Amino acid sequence: MDIQTEKKLEAVLSLLAGGNPAEANSMLNEMVQYDFDTKELDFAGRCCNFWIEPIESLASIQNPFERGENLLEDWKLFTDFVRGWEHFYEPAFYAAQRGVFSLARQCYAAMLDEKDAVQASEVNRKLGLCYKKLGDYANAKQCLITANTLHPAQAAVLADLADCFALCGEDKEAKVLFREAFYVDFKRIDIDFLDSNLICRLIDKVKDFGFTGDALKAWLPIYGVLLGVFTMKRSLKFQEISRLKQEIYALENEQKAPMRSSELTVPRLINLYFWLIDFCQANNDSSLVTETLLKIKILDTGVYNLYCK
C-alpha cells in the first residue's frame, strides 16, 4: 500500500470511528477504483457495509435505551460475521468498535435520569460496558460500581466489573468477582462482551472441551477452579450456607429424576459443592468435606481427580 493510500485509509477509519460508515464507504469506493486488490481496503469496506444500515436505522427508534440495545446486539452479529472473513485488519475492526460503542454510550447516557433503581442499574451497567469497550476503564468501573450499588449482587454487573479489574491488572479483585458472578447466575452473564485475557483464555479452554451456550457458562466456574483461575475465595455467611444447602438439595433431587435433569444439572451441582467445601474447610468440618468430595467423584470422576490432585 503506497503512502497516499495509507493516508486516505486513515481518513476512512477516522470516519468509521466517528460513527459515519456511510461517508467512510463513499471514500473507500473512490479509492478501490485505483487500488482494488488491497486486503486492508477490503476489510474496511466490509466493516462499513455492515454498519451502514444498523446505524441509519437508529433514527427510527425513539427510545435511547432501545437504540443502545440494538447497537449491542448488532455488535455481536458483527463479531460473528468477522470470524468468517479470511483476513483480519485490526485498525478497521477497532475503528468500527469505537464508532459503535461511542454511539451506544450516547444512547445510554441519555437515560441516566432514570428513577427506577433496577432500570437505572441496567443503564449504568450498559454505560460501563461501553466505556470498557472504549478503553476508559476508570469511568467503566465507576459506572459498574454505581450499577451494583443501585441493584446489588447482579451476575452481569459483577462479571463486567471483574472484567474491568482484570483489564487494569487487578487480578485478585477480578478473580473474586468472576467466581461470585458465575455463582450468582451464570445464565445472566454475556460472555461475548468479556475482554480480559484472564477470562477469555478460560473461555477458550472450556470451549475446547466441546461446551457451548449455557453449558459452556455452567462449566466455566468449575474449570476456573480446576485450572487455577478462580483461586481467590470469600467466606460465605451462615445465612448464605442455608440457602446453598437448599439449592444443593433441590439439584440433587433433580439429578436423580431423569425427566427433570438437564445438561446443566451436574455442573451446577459441582459448582455448589465447591462452595460448600470452601465453607467446610474454613470451619474445619472435615467429615462434610469427605462426603461432598465423594458426591463429586460419583458425578464426574475426571473433575474429582483434577480437584484432588
SVG drawing of the C-alpha trace seen along z (x, -y; Angstrom):
<svg xmlns="http://www.w3.org/2000/svg" viewBox="-40 -13 44 56">
<polyline fill="none" stroke="black" stroke-width="0.4" points="0.0,0.0 1.5,-3.4 1.7,-6.4 -1.2,-8.2 -3.5,-5.2 -2.4,-4.9 -3.4,-8.5 -6.7,-8.1 -7.3,-4.9 -6.6,-6.7 -9.3,-9.3 -11.7,-6.4 -11.0,-4.8 -11.5,-8.2 -15.0,-8.4 -15.8,-4.9 -14.6,-5.6 -16.8,-8.6 -19.8,-6.5 -20.1,-7.5 -19.7,-4.3 -21.7,-5.6 -19.3,-8.5 -16.3,-6.2 -17.7,-3.8 -18.1,-6.6 -14.4,-7.5 -13.4,-3.8 -15.4,-3.4 -13.3,-6.1 -10.1,-4.5 -10.8,-1.0 -11.1,-2.2 -7.4,-2.7 -6.3,-0.1 -8.9,2.7 -6.7,5.5 -5.7,4.3 -6.8,6.6 -6.9,3.7 -9.3,1.8 -11.5,4.8 -11.8,5.4 -12.5,1.8 -15.2,1.8 -16.9,4.9 -16.9,3.1 -18.5,0.1 -21.1,2.1 -22.1,4.0 -22.7,0.9 -24.4,-1.5 -27.9,0.0 -27.9,0.6 -26.7,-2.9 -29.1,-4.6 -32.0,-2.6 -31.4,-4.2 -33.2,-7.3 -36.5,-5.3 -36.1,-4.2 -37.3,-6.9 -36.2,-5.3 -32.4,-5.9 -32.1,-2.7 -33.6,-0.6 -31.2,-2.3 -28.3,-1.3 -29.6,2.3 -29.9,2.6 -26.3,1.5 -25.0,4.1 -27.0,6.9 -25.7,5.9 -22.1,5.8 -22.4,9.5 -23.6,10.2 -20.7,8.2 -18.1,10.1 -19.6,13.4 -19.5,12.1 -15.9,11.1 -14.8,14.5 -15.7,15.9 -13.5,13.5 -10.3,14.8 -8.2,11.7 -8.4,9.5 -7.3,5.9 -7.2,4.7 -7.3,0.9 -10.6,1.2 -12.1,3.5 -11.2,1.2 -12.4,-1.8 -15.8,-0.2 -15.7,0.7 -15.0,-2.9 -17.8,-4.2 -20.4,-1.7 -19.7,-2.0 -19.4,-5.8 -22.9,-5.9 -24.2,-3.4 -22.6,-5.3 -24.5,-8.4 -27.8,-6.4 -27.3,-5.1 -26.1,-8.4 -29.4,-9.9 -31.1,-7.6 -29.1,-8.5 -32.0,-10.3 -34.0,-7.0 -35.7,-6.9 -36.4,-3.2 -33.4,-1.7 -33.3,1.6 -33.5,-0.1 -31.0,-2.8 -28.7,0.1 -29.0,1.6 -28.4,-1.8 -25.2,-2.2 -24.1,1.3 -24.5,0.8 -22.8,-2.6 -19.9,-0.9 -19.8,1.7 -19.5,-1.0 -16.7,-2.8 -14.9,0.6 -15.1,1.2 -13.7,-2.3 -10.8,-1.6 -11.9,-4.1 -11.6,-1.7 -11.8,-4.3 -15.3,-5.5 -16.3,-1.9 -15.6,-0.8 -17.4,-3.9 -20.5,-3.1 -20.4,0.5 -19.9,-0.2 -22.9,-2.6 -24.9,0.2 -24.0,2.6 -25.0,0.1 -28.4,-0.6 -29.2,3.2 -26.6,5.3 -25.3,8.8 -26.3,9.0 -24.3,11.5 -24.0,9.4 -22.7,6.4 -20.2,8.4 -18.8,10.1 -18.4,6.8 -16.8,5.2 -14.5,8.2 -13.5,7.8 -12.6,4.2 -10.4,5.1 -8.7,7.8 -8.1,5.3 -6.5,3.0 -4.2,5.7 -6.0,6.1 -6.4,9.9 -7.1,10.5 -10.3,8.5 -11.2,9.8 -10.9,13.5 -13.2,12.9 -15.8,11.1 -15.8,13.6 -16.2,16.5 -19.0,14.7 -20.8,13.7 -20.8,17.3 -22.1,18.5 -24.9,16.0 -26.4,16.7 -24.2,17.8 -27.0,17.6 -27.2,13.8 -23.5,13.3 -23.0,12.3 -19.5,13.7 -19.4,12.2 -18.7,8.8 -15.9,10.0 -12.4,8.9 -9.7,9.6 -7.2,12.3 -7.9,13.7 -11.4,14.8 -11.1,15.2 -8.3,17.7 -10.5,19.7 -13.5,19.5 -11.4,20.7 -10.1,23.7 -13.6,24.7 -14.8,24.3 -12.0,26.8 -13.8,29.4 -16.8,29.1 -19.1,27.0 -21.3,24.2 -24.2,21.9 -25.4,22.2 -23.5,25.4 -20.2,23.5 -21.2,20.9 -22.2,23.6 -18.8,25.3 -16.7,22.1 -16.6,21.7 -15.7,25.4 -12.8,25.2 -12.0,21.8 -11.3,23.6 -9.6,26.7 -7.3,24.7 -6.3,22.2 -8.1,19.2 -10.8,18.7 -8.3,19.0 -9.5,16.1 -12.3,17.1 -14.6,15.3 -16.2,16.6 -19.9,17.4 -22.1,16.1 -24.1,18.6 -27.4,17.4 -25.9,18.0 -24.9,21.5 -28.5,22.3 -29.6,21.2 -26.6,23.0 -27.6,26.3 -31.2,25.8 -30.1,25.3 -27.9,28.4 -30.8,30.5 -33.1,29.3 -30.5,30.1 -29.6,33.5 -33.3,34.4 -33.4,33.0 -30.3,35.0 -31.9,38.3 -35.0,37.7 -34.1,38.2 -37.2,36.3 -36.2,33.2 -32.5,33.3 -30.7,31.4 -27.1,30.9 -26.8,28.1 -27.6,30.0 -24.2,31.7 -22.1,28.6 -24.4,26.5 -24.2,29.1 -20.4,29.4 -20.0,25.6 -22.2,25.6 -20.2,28.4 -17.0,26.4 -18.5,23.5 -19.7,25.9 -16.2,27.4 -14.7,24.0 -17.0,23.2 -16.4,26.6 -12.6,26.2 -12.8,22.7 -14.8,24.1 -12.8,27.4 -15.7,29.7 -13.6,32.5 -16.4,35.1 -18.7,33.0 -15.7,32.2 -15.1,36.0 -18.8,36.6 -19.0,33.8 -15.9,35.0 -17.4,38.4 -20.5,36.9 -18.3,35.1 -16.5,38.3 -19.8,40.1 -20.9,37.2 -17.7,36.8 -14.5,38.7 -12.4,36.5 -13.4,33.4 -12.8,35.2 -9.3,36.3 -8.3,32.8 -9.7,31.2 -7.9,33.6 -4.6,33.9"/>
</svg>
